[in-house]
Amino acid sequence: MSVDDPGSARPRGKRVALVLGAGGARGLAHIGVIQAIEARGYEIAGIAGASMGALVGGIHAAGRLGEYSQWAHGLERSDVLKLLDFAFGFPGLIRGDRVIGALRELVGDHLIEDLPIPYTAVATDLASQREVWLTRGKLFDAVRASIAIPMIFTPQMLDGRELVDGGLLAPIPIAATRQMRVDRVIAVDVNGPVSWINAGLEPRAVEMAAGHDDDEAAPAPDDGGPATLRERMATIWEGLARSNGTKPAKSRGVMDLMSRSLDTMQAHMSRVQLAQDPPDLLVQISRESATFYEFWRAAELVEKGREAAEKALDAANL
């Protein structure tokens, strides 16, 4: 049996580069995808990620995905709110120091160049209007830049550049893996079509209501209900609008409008990237599976990722 090198026990054809796409909380599905791929005996020999894909991919490259998955599964709605450090007077609602600090404590500080798996985080340089591939330096500095959704997170200053979310220009950064020495490139798109082709993965009605239903149709909020976070965020948004002398629009629709707008932009850019540079295997999760801020739904999103990956691998006889 031929092998990749004398010290490896893995047969040729089992080394893959993993491209993890942007998509907010839906990026938790990347955990399940990684689990499914490794369960088939594949070696993840390179990772490129944008936004939440950069976060999950970087933690896996650091060898701490199990700890992160356990932590994410334990998050409640109130825990998500506590991780938000609001940045009044700054170009963004959230500084991001609190969540990055929690991740550093959980995963540890790592230099990208020292990670056991080659890793690239993709961000967007506002001045040059180009995507930036971050392959050196502190892991969570790169992750913080890649997740900096404009208007949500403040930009990240890194090496004199003002960087924001990589998903703006490269929601599925396949090009960043083309120099990696692998047998296949597997891309994960968490902005997949609503009419999902794999039976059983369509979002349930309750999932639709949690993030995208019309406000009058949504259930009345309670102290721990999914509407609570939306309402609190909307209240903050209203305060900002009033401070600028403007009358806020329908308050409970603000976060849903932002979520849909991000989904629309990233879904379009994803289609363009996939058409221009298709991977060897594509795993898709419907963009209606969750809104970008529903990070308390880790258990079901991880399972969706695992199921989608298994179906894609089966369809490709891998």
Buried (B, 14 or more C-beta within 10 A) or exposed (E): EEEBEEEEEBEEEBBBBBBBBBBBBBBBBBBBBBBBBBEEEBBBBBBBBBBBBBBBBBBBBBBBBEBBBEBBBEBEBEEBEEBBBEBEEEEBBBBBEBBBEBBBEBBEEBEBEEBEBBBBBBBBBBEEEEBBBBBEBBBBBBBBBBBBBBEBBBBBEBEEBBBBBBBBBBBBBBBBBEEBEBBBBBBBBBBBEBEBEBEEBBBEEEBBBBBBBEEEEBEEBEEEBBBBBBBBBBBBBBEBBEEEEEEBEEBBBBBBEBBBEBBEBBBEBBBEBBEEBEBBBBBBBBBBBBBBBBBBBBBBBBBBBBBBBBBBBEEEEB
